[in-house]
């Protein structure tokens, strides 16, 4: 009948069945599975689960829903993500196909899926979503069922609530640092002395404006000493030069964006097929990269998506962006959101998309 993508707590979905991301053994995992067991009634559901014993990845089984609104729980034994090339994609597809077939066998007319294998199982949410949509749409070509994909469960919501204040602090922190440097050019601002005594000496000389700016930055970061501190900068220590990385940069200095993207994909052992899904770029875009990498130039957002899909650090992100003619701007809100996630090594397009939407920007995935 239909496929709908919704934001909700899966334990509160009013469908005949919900799907649980199960492990191979009766041991109950954290996150989505733990929430389902607690909502259904832990002891009774665990006893029902124990009766099935060991079940291998990609297989499914069904139990009553007990205290849930849902009459049934279909347990899909979820694969762990390795690199997208070790059979885990097919096992994840099996979870969806066999869950739907089992629901059909039991006369179920409506079902809610979480994003199977995300969270502790490691599948990037955007990649998992594409697989879910592929399998569900294929099922709906020949069968009728009301199907929901619950993309933001309680765990995801809690993560977002923790991240957004950090994003706001990060944006405000960068804005204050930039403005203070632009307008006053103070050598300490943007590189706070690391010791309390040096900081106190500086504050003794600081103007009233300086003190207000320090107080504002400290209120956002939670620490005066960390306020406006440049990433990785320490006045008393210099990082040694990574000569191998320098040689690599020099060797590929003149590579255009598409050529260097292919090189990074090979170096990080992330195939373009996997990258297409983790970065949530279209097949058409990947085709253009493959067909003529020397002339391919993405728009800025797509370039950022590739950086996240490749899980590049901030320096490598800036390097790849520059090959398409882009920089990370302190005056663009979207750039600061991308920078925040990359600097904090949170490489999930769905989380970034959610943050973009929260701040009034166009999301990458809009439901």
C-alpha positions as CSV (number, residue, x, y, z in Angstrom):
1,X,0.0,0.0,0.0
2,X,2.6,2.6,1.1
3,X,6.0,3.4,2.4
4,X,6.4,6.3,4.9
5,X,9.5,7.5,6.6
6,X,8.8,9.0,10.0
7,X,10.5,10.4,13.1
8,X,9.3,8.6,16.2
9,X,10.1,6.2,19.0
10,X,9.6,2.7,17.4
11,X,8.1,1.4,20.6
12,X,5.2,3.8,20.3
13,X,4.4,3.0,16.7
14,X,0.7,1.9,16.3
15,X,1.3,-0.9,13.7
16,X,0.5,-4.6,13.9
17,X,4.2,-5.4,14.0
18,X,7.5,-3.7,14.7
19,X,11.0,-5.0,13.8
20,X,13.7,-5.4,16.4
21,X,17.4,-5.2,15.6
22,X,18.5,-8.5,17.2
23,X,21.8,-10.2,17.9
24,X,22.7,-13.8,17.1
25,X,22.4,-14.9,20.8
26,X,19.6,-14.2,23.3
27,X,21.8,-11.6,25.0
28,X,19.9,-8.2,24.8
29,X,21.8,-5.3,23.2
30,X,21.7,-1.7,24.0
31,X,19.9,1.1,22.1
32,X,16.8,0.1,20.0
33,X,16.7,-3.5,21.2
34,X,16.9,-2.6,24.9
35,X,14.1,0.0,24.4
36,X,11.9,-2.6,22.8
37,X,12.5,-5.2,25.5
38,X,11.7,-2.7,28.3
39,X,8.5,-1.4,26.5
40,X,7.3,-5.0,25.8
41,X,8.0,-6.4,29.2
42,X,11.6,-7.6,29.6
43,X,11.1,-10.9,31.3
44,X,8.4,-12.3,29.0
45,X,10.1,-11.1,25.8
46,X,13.5,-12.5,26.9
47,X,12.0,-15.9,27.7
48,X,10.4,-15.9,24.2
49,X,13.7,-15.0,22.6
50,X,15.6,-17.7,24.5
51,X,13.4,-20.4,22.9
52,X,15.0,-19.6,19.5
53,X,18.6,-19.9,20.7
54,X,21.4,-19.0,18.3
55,X,20.2,-17.4,15.0
56,X,22.7,-16.3,12.3
57,X,22.9,-12.8,10.8
58,X,20.3,-12.1,8.1
59,X,17.7,-14.5,9.5
60,X,14.4,-13.5,11.3
61,X,11.9,-14.9,13.8
62,X,8.7,-13.6,15.4
63,X,7.4,-13.2,18.9
64,X,4.4,-11.7,20.5
65,X,4.5,-7.9,21.2
66,X,3.4,-8.4,24.8
67,X,2.9,-4.9,26.4
68,X,3.6,-3.0,23.1
69,X,0.8,-1.5,21.0
70,X,2.2,-3.8,18.2
71,X,0.8,-7.4,18.3
72,X,4.0,-8.8,17.0
73,X,7.8,-8.2,17.1
74,X,9.8,-9.5,14.2
75,X,13.4,-9.9,15.2
76,X,15.9,-9.4,12.4
77,X,19.4,-10.6,13.3
78,X,21.5,-7.7,12.2
79,X,24.9,-7.8,10.5
80,X,27.8,-5.7,11.8
81,X,29.2,-3.2,9.3
82,X,32.8,-3.7,8.3
83,X,33.4,-1.9,5.1
84,X,30.4,-2.6,2.9
85,X,32.4,-5.2,0.9
86,X,32.3,-8.2,3.3
87,X,28.8,-9.6,2.7
88,X,27.1,-7.4,5.3
89,X,25.1,-5.5,2.7
90,X,23.5,-8.7,1.4
91,X,22.8,-9.9,5.0
92,X,21.1,-6.5,5.7
93,X,19.0,-6.8,2.6
94,X,18.0,-10.3,3.8
95,X,16.8,-8.8,7.1
96,X,14.3,-6.6,5.2
97,X,13.2,-9.2,2.7
98,X,12.7,-12.0,5.3
99,X,11.0,-9.7,7.7
100,X,8.5,-8.7,5.1
101,X,8.0,-12.2,4.0
102,X,7.4,-13.3,7.6
103,X,5.0,-10.5,8.1
104,X,3.1,-11.5,5.0
105,X,2.9,-15.2,6.2
106,X,1.4,-14.0,9.5
107,X,-1.2,-11.8,7.8
108,X,0.3,-8.6,9.1
109,X,-1.0,-5.5,7.3
110,X,1.2,-2.8,8.8
111,X,4.8,-2.9,10.1
112,X,7.4,-0.4,11.4
113,X,11.1,-0.9,10.8
114,X,14.0,0.9,12.5
115,X,17.1,1.5,10.5
116,X,18.4,-2.0,11.0
117,X,22.1,-2.4,11.7
118,X,22.8,1.2,12.5
119,X,23.8,2.4,16.0
120,X,26.0,-0.2,17.7
121,X,26.0,-2.4,14.6
122,X,27.9,0.4,12.7
123,X,26.1,0.8,9.5
124,X,26.1,4.4,8.3
125,X,22.4,5.5,8.6
126,X,22.2,6.9,5.1
127,X,23.6,3.7,3.6
128,X,21.1,1.6,5.7
129,X,18.3,3.9,4.6
130,X,19.0,3.3,1.0
131,X,19.1,-0.4,1.4
132,X,15.8,-0.3,3.4
133,X,14.1,1.7,0.7
134,X,15.3,-0.5,-2.1
135,X,14.0,-3.7,-0.4
136,X,10.7,-2.3,0.8
137,X,9.9,-0.7,-2.6
138,X,10.7,-4.0,-4.3
139,X,8.3,-5.8,-2.0
140,X,5.6,-3.2,-2.6
141,X,5.7,-3.8,-6.3
142,X,3.9,-7.1,-5.8
143,X,2.5,-7.0,-2.3
144,X,0.2,-4.7,-0.2
145,X,1.3,-3.6,3.2
146,X,1.5,-0.3,5.2
147,X,5.2,0.1,6.0
148,X,7.0,2.7,8.1
149,X,10.7,3.3,8.4
150,X,11.4,5.0,11.8
151,X,14.5,7.0,11.0
152,X,15.0,8.8,14.3
153,X,14.4,6.7,17.4
154,X,15.0,7.7,21.0
155,X,18.7,7.1,20.9
156,X,19.1,9.3,17.8
157,X,17.0,12.0,19.3
158,X,19.1,12.0,22.5
159,X,22.3,12.2,20.4
160,X,20.9,15.2,18.5
161,X,19.9,16.9,21.7
162,X,23.5,16.6,22.9
163,X,25.1,17.7,19.7
164,X,23.0,20.8,18.9
165,X,24.2,22.8,22.0
166,X,27.8,21.9,21.0
167,X,27.2,23.1,17.4
168,X,25.8,26.4,18.7
169,X,28.8,26.8,21.0
170,X,31.2,25.9,18.1
171,X,29.5,28.4,15.8
172,X,29.5,31.2,18.4
173,X,33.0,30.4,19.5
174,X,34.3,30.7,15.9
175,X,32.4,33.9,15.3
176,X,33.8,35.6,18.4
177,X,37.3,34.5,17.7
178,X,37.1,35.7,14.1
179,X,35.6,39.1,14.9
180,X,38.1,39.8,17.7
181,X,41.0,39.0,15.4
182,X,39.5,41.1,12.6
183,X,38.8,44.1,14.7
184,X,41.6,44.2,17.3
185,X,44.3,41.8,16.0
186,X,45.2,40.7,19.5
187,X,47.9,38.0,19.3
188,X,46.5,36.1,22.3
189,X,42.9,35.9,21.0
190,X,42.6,32.6,19.2
191,X,45.6,31.2,21.1
192,X,44.9,31.4,24.8
193,X,48.0,30.9,26.9
194,X,47.8,27.3,28.3
195,X,48.6,28.1,32.0
196,X,46.3,29.8,34.5
197,X,49.1,32.2,35.6
198,X,49.7,33.4,32.0
199,X,46.0,33.6,31.4
200,X,45.6,35.7,34.6
201,X,48.4,38.0,33.6
202,X,46.8,38.6,30.2
203,X,43.4,39.2,31.7
204,X,45.0,41.7,34.0
205,X,45.9,43.7,30.9
206,X,42.7,43.0,29.0
207,X,40.2,45.7,28.2
208,X,36.6,45.5,29.3
209,X,35.6,44.4,25.8
210,X,38.2,41.6,25.9
211,X,36.8,40.4,29.2
212,X,33.2,40.4,27.9
213,X,34.3,38.4,24.9
214,X,36.2,35.9,27.0
215,X,33.2,35.5,29.3
216,X,30.9,35.0,26.3
217,X,33.2,32.4,24.7
218,X,33.7,30.6,28.0
219,X,30.0,30.4,28.6
220,X,29.6,28.6,25.3
221,X,32.6,26.3,25.6
222,X,32.4,25.6,29.3
223,X,36.1,26.6,29.8
224,X,37.9,30.0,29.7
225,X,41.1,28.3,28.8
226,X,39.6,26.4,25.9
227,X,37.7,29.5,24.6
228,X,39.0,30.4,21.2
229,X,41.9,28.0,21.4
230,X,43.0,27.0,17.9
231,X,42.6,23.2,17.2
232,X,45.8,21.4,17.9
233,X,47.7,24.6,18.8
234,X,50.0,24.6,21.9
235,X,52.4,27.4,22.4
236,X,54.9,25.0,24.1
237,X,54.8,22.1,21.7
238,X,55.1,21.6,18.0
239,X,53.7,18.6,16.2
240,X,56.4,16.8,14.1
241,X,56.0,17.0,10.4
242,X,54.5,13.9,8.8
243,X,57.0,13.6,6.0
244,X,55.1,10.7,4.3
245,X,51.9,12.8,4.2
246,X,53.9,15.7,2.9
247,X,55.4,13.6,0.1
248,X,51.9,12.3,-0.7
249,X,50.5,15.9,-0.9
250,X,53.4,17.0,-3.2
251,X,52.9,13.9,-5.4
252,X,49.3,14.7,-5.9
253,X,49.6,18.5,-5.7
254,X,48.1,19.1,-9.2
255,X,45.4,16.5,-9.1
256,X,41.9,18.0,-9.8
257,X,39.0,17.2,-7.5
258,X,37.8,14.1,-9.3
259,X,41.2,12.5,-9.8
260,X,42.1,13.1,-6.1
261,X,38.8,11.8,-5.0
262,X,39.5,8.5,-6.8
263,X,42.9,8.4,-5.2
264,X,41.5,9.0,-1.7
265,X,38.8,6.3,-2.3
266,X,41.5,3.8,-3.3
267,X,43.8,4.8,-0.4
268,X,41.1,4.5,2.2
269,X,39.7,1.3,0.6
270,X,36.2,2.8,0.2
271,X,34.7,1.9,-3.1
272,X,32.7,4.4,-5.1
273,X,29.7,2.2,-4.7
274,X,30.0,2.4,-0.9
275,X,30.8,6.1,-1.1
276,X,27.7,6.7,-3.1
277,X,25.6,5.4,-0.2
278,X,27.5,6.8,2.8
279,X,27.8,10.2,1.2
280,X,24.2,10.1,-0.1
281,X,25.2,11.2,-3.6
282,X,23.3,10.1,-6.8
283,X,24.4,7.3,-9.2
284,X,24.6,10.1,-11.8
285,X,27.2,12.0,-9.8
286,X,29.3,8.9,-9.3
287,X,29.0,8.1,-13.0
288,X,30.4,11.5,-13.9
289,X,33.3,11.0,-11.5
290,X,34.1,7.6,-13.1
291,X,33.6,8.8,-16.7
292,X,35.8,11.9,-16.6
293,X,37.5,12.6,-13.2
294,X,39.8,15.3,-14.7
295,X,37.0,17.7,-15.4
296,X,34.4,16.7,-12.7
297,X,33.7,19.6,-10.4
298,X,30.9,19.3,-7.7
299,X,28.9,22.0,-6.1
300,X,30.1,22.8,-2.6
301,X,27.6,20.7,-0.7
302,X,28.3,17.6,-2.8
303,X,32.0,18.2,-2.1
304,X,31.4,18.2,1.6
305,X,29.3,15.0,1.3
306,X,32.2,13.3,-0.4
307,X,34.5,14.4,2.5
308,X,32.1,13.0,5.0
309,X,31.7,9.7,3.1
310,X,35.4,9.3,3.0
311,X,35.7,10.2,6.7
312,X,38.4,12.8,6.0
313,X,39.9,14.8,8.9
314,X,39.6,18.6,8.8
315,X,43.0,19.2,7.0
316,X,42.2,16.6,4.3
317,X,38.7,18.0,3.9
318,X,40.1,21.5,3.3
319,X,42.6,20.0,0.8
320,X,39.9,18.2,-1.1
321,X,37.6,21.2,-1.1
322,X,40.3,23.4,-2.4
323,X,40.7,21.2,-5.5
324,X,37.1,22.2,-6.4
325,X,37.8,25.9,-5.6
326,X,36.1,26.0,-2.2
327,X,37.1,27.0,1.3
328,X,35.4,26.6,4.6
329,X,34.0,30.1,5.4
330,X,33.6,31.4,8.9
331,X,30.7,33.6,7.7
332,X,28.6,30.7,6.3
333,X,26.4,28.8,8.8
334,X,26.3,25.7,6.6
335,X,30.1,25.6,6.4
336,X,30.4,25.8,10.2
337,X,27.9,22.9,10.6
338,X,29.9,20.7,8.2
339,X,33.1,21.7,9.9
340,X,31.7,20.9,13.4
341,X,30.8,17.3,12.3
342,X,34.1,16.7,10.5
343,X,36.2,18.1,13.3
344,X,34.3,15.9,15.8
345,X,34.6,12.8,13.5
346,X,30.8,12.3,13.3
347,X,30.6,11.1,9.7
348,X,26.9,10.4,9.3
349,X,25.0,12.3,6.6
350,X,21.6,11.8,8.3
351,X,22.8,13.5,11.4
352,X,24.3,16.4,9.4
353,X,21.1,16.7,7.4
354,X,19.1,16.9,10.6
355,X,21.3,19.7,11.9
356,X,21.1,21.6,8.7
357,X,17.3,21.4,8.9
358,X,17.3,22.5,12.5
359,X,19.1,25.6,11.6
360,X,16.8,26.5,8.8
361,X,18.9,25.3,5.9
362,X,17.9,22.8,3.2
363,X,18.5,19.3,4.5
364,X,20.2,16.6,2.5
365,X,17.5,14.1,3.2
366,X,14.0,15.6,3.9
367,X,11.2,13.5,5.2
